[in-house]
């Protein structure tokens, strides 16, 4: 199949020079020499004129019988396929309308290919390459050199490109706007399709046949490509689901997603992969197809259908809907180290197999969620050790050699002498009595117990024993939990049950005496479960009264909820709302503008933020608002919508939210506000109801500094608030849906505002205005005792940083809107503040604020918090040092009290050199408190650095009034997103005097 004088192939096969490309119309020295190919620029005007294709290289006699494909522009709907098979049906050639020549699928006999190549429209094939007429494409060493309008993929991948597509090894034939319903060729056979518009039963049947064929082809290709898979990898491949990744509204190549039970992760192929997983390349860090992993404990949700931003955008195209029907699409949402969350979108190949696989995954996920809820107050150290063991076991043989152990210890932040670790390793191996050079799981656990034997735990155990012994019997445990840990209703029988829970191995022994005592390992487990939780007993559940009026509660609130990054670029996203609701927010923001399709959309004004549909956001809110708790959700509406679309917006709210939407009665503004208990499963709208435009609040603070400048700054900042009106008047139809109308404050006469404003009025003030109120000693606490007030960040915070919520809480402001997408100390305070009361997003105000009094006027010390920082375990590496195996942190602990100015304190421990595994401090601090009801304790671990800023390691924040006296293992929130870490914790002791 040489074209002789018109094509010159260089020796390496990596360069093709077309000598007379402009006039190249004929094949030289080929039975097709007199076959005009037409203008091949786009493949839209090609005619095969009775071109005999006999006497080809393999001697088979396959003929195109007056098959005409031409004069057809590419269109979403295909009219027909023309295909002629060889008499023995061993080979087939597919001709796709408008595809510029035709595609050949390798796998049978009598195919015009050499090493998988294809002759297309005046090209030459050499060693699997394809040369396209006038453009030229060469494949070298199995790769693809793109040039022109075609793309070639090797070994079972899917080939796409321009107007013509070539497929090898049984892949799928596609071309330009042609979807895969046309047929799948594998092993010399052909599945023919007549109509491919995706609208009839025949197409659906072809889709199903094609999916089954793709699944089989991909699996067989994987087995051929990786003949030396380990048994574990073979099991993983056997249970994998064939899928295609959807990213940036594009469908990627055929790949797999699988549940890897050995490492307890979900595995999937990188988006640049073209066919199947390269298991060995992934594990050994090789090149080629790369497998990625998602730890199952980081998975938040599994969704089916078009239910993510990525799939919403992709599904706007009709072509995508044909190629990826909604019933075959699913998404895996997981916690990402650098983002609020991330979605992996897939389109499955086979619908029936997908439903079965997703059902099993959902069941597994439900069990995992149940265990995770238990793990909030109980750390399963053995399970955690096994996860780390299996991650270190690179060859998956159930054992780890010394090198694997050494790397694991480095990753776990432990700096030890290599000689010492080698001695422990050899000692553990020698006890087995067999000539081995690796540790199994049991030996690894025993070695780890030696490394984690911290004297401080043993000292606490001996104190609890009362006689200095290294164990606790039921009587000693009962006394320890009652007197030291401040738990109620602990009798001997319950103490025996706790011993059985903490020492399960003892009860497998025949020694009756051993079954009745707790040793050091069980005592460690005791402090790592509920009996070592820092919260007072019952405070993790709903323990506060929920039948007070709504203004009597602090409300967990989100600012610019639709954002997941900065305020000037990126995309608005429904994931922001889902994440905020999942994290306990009960007040969300919607910045609504006119949409191009006649319905309102949500975006951020005067920025490059991409918009999302209001309809999709409301569907999302309805689906997730009452999953975790049933207490009311408040939607703050920043209304920039025209009068016409406001009427449409009102209909959308009523249509989607239905009975959940609270439509206020005519006398709602004269009655006392209902309670959260009365408003269960209700959604309240908050915003403007009048036709007045947003204006600056008049400032009349007498001797306040820079009065005029403050007024101008406040006016500018209030334009950023979501309750301020745009230039459009509020339509009466939409205004009637507002349950919490926006009102203005008169700082010089707040008592008059209390008298004249409606009971459901809800003003908003900037963080700067809050500071001004505090400086002027304005009676804001008296006003917030009667009305719901919201504070919002200054307009200069374009980086989405968070304001300090404590000044607003001191004033009794119920809603302090924070950027949930930005993890910092201020958001940590907010998360800790609302972590109690089952994290329902509502916290009852302390008595002093319910009475409308200023808590700053309290001068008497109520009590003193005594805090001892004893030791820590399993601290992670910092973001900066996580990539370096030799970077072990130098941790120290910063302790801080936030609250009224009289109570605020800050202290820190010394730094421990080169030990994030089990550092010990044994340092104590005292904090006298005047208003402990508003005080927050924040403990933050940092990595000391002499040359740069100290890096964040982990933190926990908790209301002082909810702290339980005694010993506690407090869980740290770690990494960029400050997410709970199941292993990293600090052992502390608290007391009140």
Residue, then its C-alpha position, 0 to 999 in steps of 0.5 A: x500500500x505505497x503511494x509511491x512518488x507522492x509520499x516519502x516516509x523518513x526512516x524513523x517513521x516519525x515524519x511524513x512529508x507530502x510532496x504534492x499535497x495540493x494536487x494529490x487525488x489518486x493512489x499510485x500503484x494501487x487498485x484504487x488508482x482511478x478512484x477520484x476522492x473529491x475534495x477532502x478538506x472536510x470529508x463532506x464531498x466524497x464519492x466512491x465510484x464503483x471502486x473495486x477493493x479486491x486484490x488487497x494485501x491479504x488476498x480477500x475479495x471485499x467489494x464496495x457495491x456501488x456504495x455512495x457516501x457523499x453530498x452529506x453535511x455532518x448533522x446530528x441525525x444520521x440517515x444510514x450506514x453502508x456496510x458490506x461484509x466478506x462472505x465469511x463475515x470475518x471482517x467488516x468495514x463501516x462507512x459513516x455518512x459525511x465521515x470523510x472516507x470510512x473507518x476500518x475496525x481491526x479484529x477479523x480477516x480481510x481488513x485493509x490494514x497493516x498493524x492496525x492502520x487504515x487507509x483514509x482519503x488519500x493517506x498511507x499507513x505505516x506501523x499503526x499510523x494513519x495519514x489523512x489526505x492533505x493534512x497528514x497524521x503519523x502514529x509513532x511508538x503507539x502514540x498519536x501525532x495529531x495533524x488535520x482532522x483525525x485522532x487515532x487511539x491505540x489498544x482498545x481506546x475510543x477514537x474521536x476527531x474532526x470529521x472522521x474516526x478510526x478505531x482499533x481493537x474493537x473500540x467505538x466508531x465515532x465521527x464529528x457529530x455522529x454518536x455511538x448508536x451507529x454500531x460497535x464492531x468487535x472481532x470482525x462482526x458488525x452491529x448495524x444502525x439505521x437511525x441514530x437520533x437517540x429517539x426510538x427503541x432501536x437506538x436504545x437497544x443498540x446503545x445497550x448492545x454497544x455498552x455490553x460490547x464495550x465492557x467486554x472489549x475493555x476487560x479483554x484488552x486489560x487482561x491482554x495488556x496486563x498479564x502479570x496482575x496480582x490476585x488483588x488487582x485481578x479481583x479489583x478488575x473483576x468488580x470494576x465498572x466500565x465508565x467514561x469520565x465527564x470533565x469540562x463538559x466533555x466525555x473522556x475515553x473508556x476507563x473504569x471505576x472500582x471499589x478497592x476493599x483492600x485499601x478502602x478506597x475508590x479507584x478511577x483512571x486519570x482523565x488523560x487515560x484512553x482505555x483501561x486502568x494501568x494497575x501496576x503503573x499506578x502502584x509503582x508510580x509508572x507513566x502511562x495511564x494513572x490511577x487516582x484514589x478517593x479514600x472512602x471516608x472522604x466520600x460525602x455523597x453518591x448522586x445519580x443523574x444530572x445533579x452536579x454543576x458539571x453535568x448541568x452545564x454539559x447537559x445543555x447540549x443535545x449532543x451530550x444528552x444523546x451520548x450520555x443519557x441521564x439514567x447512565x450518569x452518576x457522580x461521586x462527591x468527596x472532600x477535597x484537600x484544597x476545595x470545599x468539595x469536588x465532584x467526579x462525574x461519570x457516564x456508565x457504559x451498561x445501565x443494568x450493571x451500573x445500577x447493580x454496582x451503585x446499589x452495592x456502593x450505596x449500601x457500603x456507603x450507608x454502613x460507612x456513614x453509620x460507623x463515621x457517626x460513631x467515630x465522631x466520638x470514638x477512634x478505631x485505632x486498629x482499623x486506622x493502623x490496618x489502613x496505613x499497613x495496606x497503603x504501605x504494602x505496595x506489592x499487596x502480599x500481606x507483609x511489609x518489609x523494613x523499607x516500607x515500614x521506614x517510609x510509613x513512619x516518615x509519613x506518620x511524622x515520626x523521627x527515630x534512629x534507623x538503627x533503633x527501628x531496625x532492631x525493633x523490626x528484627x525483634x518482631x520478625x524473629x518472634x515468628x520463628x520463621x526465616x522471614x524479612x517482613x512483618x505481617x499485620x499482627x506483628x506490625x500492630x505489636x511493633x506499633x504498640x511499642x512505638x506508641x507507649x507514651x509514659x503519660x498515659x500510664x501515669x494517668x492510669x496509675x492515678x486512676x487505679x489509686x494504688x499505682x497499678x497498671x490496670x483498672x478493675x470495674x470499681x476503680x473505673x466507676x470511680x474514675x468516670x464519676x469523680x474525674x470524668x464527671x459522668x453520671x449514672x455509672x454503676x459497676x455493671x456499666x463499668x464492666x460493660x465498658x471494660x468489655x468494650x475497651x478490652x475485647x481480647x480479654x473476653x476471648x481468654x479463658x482467664x476469668x480474672x483478666x476479663x474483669x480489668x482494663x490495661x493500658x491499651x484498653x485505657x487508651x481506647x477509653x480516652x479515645x471514645x465517648x468517655x474521653x470526649x471534651x463535650x459535656x454529656x448530652x451536649x452533642x445532642x439537642x439539649x437546648x429548648x427550641x420553643x423560644x421566638x426565632x430572635x432568641x437564637x444565634x443562627x449559623x449563616x453563610x455569606x455568598x453561599x454560591x461561591x467556592x473561591x474568590x469573589x471576582x472569578x470562578x463559577x457560582x455552584x450548587x455545591x456551595x449550597x449543599x456544602x453549607x447545608x451539610x455543615x449546619x448553615x441555616x441562613x443562605x444567600x442568593x444574589x439573583x439577576x435576570x437570566x438570558x433564558x427568561x428565568x432568573x439566575x444567580x451570580x455575583x455582580x460586577x465580577x467574572x463569576x459564572x451564573x447558575x440557574x435559580x431553579x437548579x439552586x432551589x431544587x438543591x435547597x429543597x433536596x438538602x435543607x432538611x436532611x440533617x435536621x428539620x429546623x427552618x432555613x432562611x434565604x436572604x435574597x439580593x434582588x437585582x431582577x427586573x419586574x417581569x422576571x420577579x413575577x417568574x421568580x415568585x412562581x419558581x419559588x412557589x412551584x419548587x418549594x411548595x408547602x415548605x415556603x412560608x408565605x406570611x399572613x397579612x398580620x404576620x408583622x404584628x405578631x411575635x415571631x414563631x419559634x424554630x420548633x414551630x417553623x420546622x421544615x419551613x423556608x423563610x425568605x428575607x429581603x426587600x419588600x418596598x420599592x425603595x432603593x438601597x441607601x446609606x444608614x444615617x449615622x448620628x453618633x455624636x462624638x464618633x470619629x470621622x463621622x462623614x467618612x464613616x457614613x460614606x464607608x457604611x453606605x458603600x459597604x451596605x451596597x454589598x449586603x444581600x438585603x439591599x435593593x438594586x435599581x429595580x423596584x420590588x414587584x408586589x407578587x414577589x414581595x408578598x413572599x418575604x417573611x423577614x423584610x429588610x428595615x433600616x437602623x437609626x443608631x442614634x435612637x434604637x429604642x424608638x426603632x424597637x417601638x415602631x418597626x415590625x416585629x419581623x423586621x430584619x436589618x443588616x449591618x456591616x462589620x465596620x458598623x458593628x465596631x462603631x456600635x460597640x465603640x459608641x456603647x449603643x444599646x444594640x443588645x436591646x434591639x437584637x433581643x427583639x429583632x433578627x439582625x444580620x452582620x456581613x463582611x466588609x466590601x473590601x474583603x475581595x479575597x473572601x476572608x472572614x470577619x471576627x464573629x465575636x463582636x457581633x455575638x457580643x451584641x446579640x446579632x443572630x446571623x453572622x454571615x461568613x464565607x464558608x469556602x475560606x477556612x481560617x481562625x474565624x470560621x473555626x470559631x463559628x464551626x466550634x460555636x455551632x458544633x454543640x446542640x447536634x449542630x442544627x445551626x441554632x444556639x440559644x442566646x445566654x441569659x444576659x443577651x435574652x434580657x437585652x443587656x450588654x455582656x461587656x458590663x459584667x466585671x465579676x469573675x465567674x470561674x477559672x478554666x484550668x487547662x493542661x496540654x499533655x501530649x498529642x498523637x498522629x499529627x499530620x504533616x503541614x501542607x508545605x512539608x507533606x510532599x517531603x518524606x524527610x520533613x518532620x514537624x516541630x509542633x507547639x500548641x497555641x491556646x486562646x480564649x475568645x469572648x468579651x474583652x475582659x476574658x480574651x487571653x492567649x498562650x502557647x507551649x514550647x516546640x517539640x523537635x522532630x516529632x509529630x507522631x507522639x509529642x509530649x508537652x505537659x504544660x498548664x494554663x489558667x484562664x479567669x472568665x467573667x462571661x463564660x457563656x460567650x467564651x470560646x476556647x481554641x487550641x491550635x497546633x502549629x509547626x515552628x519554623x525559624x525562617x518563615x511563618x509557622x505552618x498550620x497543623x490542626x485545631x479545635x474550637x469549643x464553647x467553654x460552657x460545654x467543656x466537660x472536666x477531666x481527661x479528653x482526647x480532642x480531635x483536630x481539624x487538619x489540612x487546608x479545609x480544616x476537616x476532622x482528622x480521625x487520628x490526630x488528637x491532643x490529650x488534655x485535662x480540664x478543670x474549673x475552679 
